[in-house]
């Protein structure tokens, strides 16, 4: 899949949905629960895929998942049981930027 900024993706194995915040120009394999994510048109695709039990760590509402090496960032808009992954590697939560000290 060739993601683009602003694209909405939905899981085919659970209720997870994300928005692409940042992405490189090229083909990426973005999965949730071990199954490829699909473009969300309307209410989103039904959960018809088969989940990988090892990829069911969950995704959290409002959290950003990022891979700095590839330049991918996803914002979770609907939580679910599946783990978000890029090319088979689980995406870590993006850490918050520290606020400047006010002295």
Secondary structure, DSSP 4 states (H G I P E B T S, - for coil): ----TT-EEE-SSSS-EEEEEE--SS---EEETTEE-EE--TT---S-S---GGG---B-TT-EEEETTTTEEEEEEE-BSSPEEETTEEPEEPPPPPPPP--
